């Protein structure tokens, strides 16, 4: 008799515990849905404000035009600073390596990088080592790299195709830009390079480059 009561009590306790757990799960899910809905509302507002059309379904974050423009200018500023540090005797290699971690996605995933002055079997730099060699040189594995950032460039600016951010496409957490970067040497000569960047917004809210395609403009031969 005692054993039967004990078993009944155990079953009742298990049932109550299971019910309480299920209620807790349901409550947690409802709270998560409420947060999700608030987030979706915020994202939708940004989508509406920017007039975006192609955004991945269920996007929980949307890059803004201001963020893209800021990331492009930061890239230009970093390029100039690498050369400045080299000229002043600073640790330009450490800074360049830091830029590849903060401005590019090498530490978190894939990056497709086709530099301006690269060719042959070293045209594409899909790892940080190859990218660092391109910017600062000095790597015996990349003997043709003299360090693009060590010119040095005294000024750099960008100019996206079109007007009013027409040269920027935003797809939620991904943004694509196409246009030109202009770099100025110590002699005052300005060089224009065609650029395509793809940025991805990380969980930390920062934009990082996942695709960088660079080339000198085509100039047809005239007779």
N, C-alpha and C positions, 0 to 999 in steps of 0.2 A: 504494500500500500504506500509506504513511504517512498519506495523507489518510483512508483507511478507518479506520485505528486512531484517528485524531483524532476522526472522527465518532462512532465507537463509544464512545470515552471521554466525549465530550460528552453522548451519550444516557444513558450510565450515571450521569453526574454529575447530569443533570436528573432522572432517575428517583429517585436517592437524595435529592436536594433536595426533590422533590415529596413523597416518603414522609415525610421529616422534618417538613415543613410540616404535612402532614395529621395526623401524630402529635401535633405541638404544638397544633394546633387542637382535636384530640380531648381532649387533656389539659386545655386551657384550658376547654373546655366542661364536662368532668367536674368541674373545680374550681368553675366557676360554678354547676353544678347542686347541688353540695354546699352552697355558700353559700345558694342559693335554698331548699333543703330546710331548712336550719337556720333561715332567716328565716321560712319557712312554719310551722315548728314553734313558733317564738316567737309569731307572730301567732295561731296556733291556740290557744295557751295563754291569750293575752289574751281571745280570743273566748270560750273556755270559762269563764274566771274572771269575765267580765262577764255571761255568760249571753246573749250576742248571738245573734240568729237571722238577720237579713238583712245579710249582708256580701258585697260583690262578689267574684266568683270570682277567685282568684289574688291577693287583696289582700296587699300587702307591708308594709302598715302599718295599724294600727288605733288610732283615737283612744280615749282612756279617759274615763270620767266625770270624773275629777279634772281632766283637761286642759280639758274643756268648761266646768266650773264655774270654773276659774281664768281662762279667757278671758272669761267673762261678768263676773266681778268686776273684771277688768282694764279692761273697757269702762266699767263704772260709775265706777271710780277715775279714768279718763282724762277722763270727762265733767266730774267735779268739778274736776279740776286745771286744765282749760281756763279755767273761771270764776275759779279762784284766781289764775291768772297774770294774767288781765285786771284783777282787783281790785288786784293788787300792782304793776302796771305792767310785768309780764314780757312776753315775746314769745309771746303766746298763739296767734297765728296760725301761727307756725312749729311750735309744739308740736302744734297741731291737725292740721297737714299731716303731721307725723311719725306721728301716731296713724292717719291714713288710710292710711299706707304699711305700718305694722306690724300694725294690727288688722284692716284691710280688704285686699281682694285687688286693689285698683285698679292697682297697679304690675305685676301679673302676669297679669291676665285680667279677666273680667267680674265686675261686682258689680251686683246688683239691690237698690236702696235706695229704699224708700218711707218718708219721714220722717213724723213725727206731724203737724206743722203745715205741710203742703204741700198745694197744690191747683192745679186748672187744668192748664195745659200744663207746669207745673213740679212736678207731683206726684211724678214719679220722677226720681231722681238717679243716672244710670248712669255718670257720670264723676266724677273726683275734684274737679273745679272746682265742680260743683253740690253735692257733699257738703260741701265746705269752706264754701261760702256758707251752707249750712243751719246749720252749727254755729257759725260766727263772724260771719256777715253781712258787710257792707261791699263786696259785689260788685254793681256797677250792672246786671249781667246778671240778677241775682236781687233786684230791688228790694223784694220782700215779705219777704225773710229778715232778721230782726233779730239772729240769732245765738242758737240754742236753748241753747247751752252757756254763754252769757254772763249767764244769769238774775241772779246765778250760783246754781248748786245747791251747797248745802253738804254734802249727803249723797246717795248713790245706792246702791240695793240692788236685787237681782233675786230673783225667786221663780218657779221653774218650776212648771208644772201638775203636780198629783199629788204623791206622796211617793216617797222613795227613788229619785230620778232617773227617775221615770215620765215626766217632761216632756222627756226627752232620748232621741232615737233616734240610734243609731250604725250606720253602714253602711261600716265600714272607715275610709277616709280622709275620709269625710263625716259630719258630725253635725248634727242638727236639734234646736233647742230651741223650746219654746213656753211662754209664761207672762207674767209682768208685770215691769216695772221701776218702782221707786218712787223719786221724786226729791223732795228737800226743799229749799225755798227759805230765804232768810235770815229770813223771817218765821215759820219753823217749820211752814209749811203743806206737807203732803205730797201729791204728785200721782201717781196710778197710770196707767201706760201699758201697753197690751197689746203684747207683743213676740213676734216670731218671728225667730230667727236661724238661718242655715245656715253652718256652719264647714267649711272645707277645710284639711286638713293639707298643707303644702308640703314640698318636698324638704329644706328646712332644719329640718323638724320643728316648725315653728310653725303655730298655727291662725290662719286669717284668715277674715273674714266675706265670704261670697259672696252672701248674701241677708240683707237687713235689712228687715223689715216691721213698721211701728209705727203704732198707732192709739189714740185715746182710747176708753175703754170705752163701749159703747152704753148709754144711759139712756132707757128708754121714758117717754113723756109720760103722766102720770097726771092724771085729772080729779077 
